[in-house]
């Protein structure tokens, strides 16, 4: 049987008050389950959690979901994905997805970055190394900028982290004239407030979007795969730079999200990345939103 052609890009649009939110998949990556993916649990426990979620216990599929917000006539992109990738990559699809929903990169007014890992910042650049969003102001967390652009921190970093420092310098050298920095607890745009959730990185930032009576908690990378780290907030992902601090941030915010029954958007949640979280013992139950046609 001939291989099926790849599916076209898709997006999912919903409303938070007067703000239109569009989840724009940058793609997925499926990998064998790494040893030590959860640092503080045996591999058998991780496999059991995957099976409990009706998932294969020998692999992981990780999702990448930037968001487009339309706020008072402005187009605001939160995080940018991997950027252009060589075909047939399953990642780096953001610009194809934008084109598929009729949004030109030049019409993006603002890009808000949550933290400086490459799957969030590399899409700031086009394939030729020029700014991918030429008319956009780029808003970045002050604490991330101070850490990743500090040569002293780069020189002291373990070898495994040095490529991330070099990548941040490469990306922001090309867009620095567009960059403004923001601090936590600041309303970075009308209705969009930055919330400090450090641990994944030193300046990792989540956001609360408020419009009228509606709120959306944009958690960024507060958790990775929800069936592991929402269900078990005390589990430590291999990507978290300070696992104990990441756990504290995660527990603090997930408790609020569940208690207040907030809608939450997760960059690494299965597409379209929107869900509710219900308290369940020491963890939380991940309840994806139903797929419904947006009105208007």
Phi, psi and omega in degrees: 000134179292147178295141178288145177292155179296147178289149178291160177300150177229165176215164179226126187244135176213172185245141170236099188059233180270002182267130173269127180247129177236120174279126187241097184296132172268357178122191180222162173224122176253126184225155170301144180301115183288146168298132178079016177302321169254113190293326189250025176222147175292153182302327180298322179291322178294316179299320179296320179294322177294316178297323179297334178267013180061037179243155174301142183265006181243007181208165176231138167249120181252134184256153181226112190228085169299162179238143170249124177249136174249103187243112175050047177084359179256142176260120187238122179257129176254109183069160194229002178073196189281343188081178185303135179234153177292137176294147007259053182302146175268006180237174180074032186263002187304313185292326173296319180294316176303315180298322183293336178257012173078027180248115178280143181303326182291347180266000176284123182274324186217138170243125178252125181257135180273324178192175195258019172293151192297331180285359177247336185245339188294335177290356173294341183248144171281175183299331181271006177086002177271164180301128180285337179238080194295339183253011186261138165284137182250117182257127184230152178292132179306317184291326175293315179302313183296328182279304189285337180262006180271119183295327177296316178297322179296319182291331181272349186292147173298157185304325182295336181266345185301321177300327179292322176296314180297322180294316179299317178297320180297311183295311188281343172297329183277337185239010189302326181293345180262355192271135165232144183258147178233161179248164177294154181067018178257138172281101187283333174214162182306118178085357182243109184250133179281134180238123179290121177227063187289165178129307174301313165222167183299328182246022182304134188231135169252178185217148170248120175261123181236128176216112186062231180271357185263146176222148174228124175268116180264103194274351183057235182253033176303323168232156168265228182311116189294331182290346174258310194259341166282315179297327184227081186295345177275356177281143186251118180283148181296341182275348184281125183288324176234089188301321181294318178292322177298319178298316180298316178298317182296311181297318181299313186280323179295326176298317179295313182302315181289316183296324183263004176054043182281149166284137182232140175248126181245129181301325182253014172286154174304139182305136012270009170084008180250137185201168165249156180237129181247130178301133182211095184067230179274355181235206186220149175266130181272118184240095182297149176290147174290146178284111180230154178283124177294145176273154175089000000 
